[in-house]
Amino acid sequence: MKKIKVAVVGGGTGGLCLAHGLSRAGFEVAVYERSRTRTERLQGYRVHIAPMGSAALHECLPTAAWEQFLAATGVSEGTFGFVTEKMRELAVFDPPSSADPAAAHHSVSRISMHQALSSGLDGILWHDKEFVRYETDAKGVGLHFADGTTAEADLVVGADGASSRVRAQLLPHAKRVDTGIRTIIGKFPLTEESRAQLPRQLATAPTLVLPPPGCGMFTAPHEFPAASVNDETATVDPVLFDNTASYVMWSYGAKAGHFPADLAELDAPALRSLMLDRIRDWHPAFSRLVRDSPDGTVSMLPIRTSVPVREWETGPVTLLGDAVHSMTPFRGIGANIALRDAQVLCRNLSRGGDVTAAVADYERQMRKYAYPQVRGSLRSAEQFVTESRFSRGATRASMAVVGAGLSLRRKLRG
């Protein structure tokens, strides 16, 4: 029987996970990545892998890559909490219990994640292949690249991110829009000395800050394990892409109207100055996070989201991850949904039978689980920067009630 040839456009999280799974299942797979060095700014930050993503990785990856991923995950002492801008504790949740790493939460740097996912793909992962367009005929799909080369496949999977060229050709009506929210982000180096200068909650656990309405802040530490090493991105920016020094990442968000009109043109010192002015009445630990973050890590990011589209006719080209359902980062679920895409598509194709039917079922499932997350992450983004005193007050009050209940339960357990 002729092997089905699958071409994956884009060597990100979902695309590489899919490539591993399909390769293990006996498919002929090629991944075409436009660049050898991934230098988008978020590559310098951690990503949260939820049990959904862990299960997909465990199912798709070969043992060596799975163990490399686990060895690179961060160490965490604390648990997720909610605080006010004055560091008054509202709620600290109990740690999720799971002895099975394939059903657990993990914090991992995007660089370490890419290192694990790229391993073991010799002869499959091809760099410097910038996708330009595809064309279909009775024989399959032809891919065209910027260097003038071409490739052929029975199935093309567009996993080329939020600005997907595959999506632009397949679903030209699909939109990605500006939410009107802007975030300023940075990385505070965690050393023995700096750790002692922070409240334990900020130094050890992800924390959502609920200040007065109009803005929000999120912080999360990432403690690198000994197995972490740099890759070629460290030569591009040794500060932002350092993959060995632990840190606390922070993100402050508000609607664009709350920022100066020239926000996009501000450099790191100006962004830091703006932030320090905004949080001058907060607990001093937040000012310390911002003030002591190196210039190379401080930047502004506009928040965009995809707009879910209606069902489309299935063919020999499909989409995965941010290429079809990019979402705001405010639920920390985007990478996990991309991994679930890879898992579902790999399962469907591995069962054999008609490829078009397998892809159609994947697309049906994907729309069902991914699009609600797109809408939900947008709601979370809007709640993060809500200007409603009632809404923010209700959230703080409800978190305080939840926190009191959790605290009482912990006391009763002894």
Helices and strands as residue ranges (DSSP letters): E 5-9, H 13-24, E 28-32, G 41-44, E 46-49, H 51-60, H 63-72, E 81-83, E 89-92, G 101-103, E 106-109, H 110-118, E 125-126, E 131-137, E 140-145, E 150-153, E 155-158, H 165-170, E 176-189, H 192-196, H 200-204, E 207-209, E 215-222, H 233-236, E 247-255, G 256-258, G 263-265, H 268-278, H 284-291, G 295-297, E 299-306, E 317-319, H 322-325, G 329-331, H 334-350, H 355-384, H 389-413
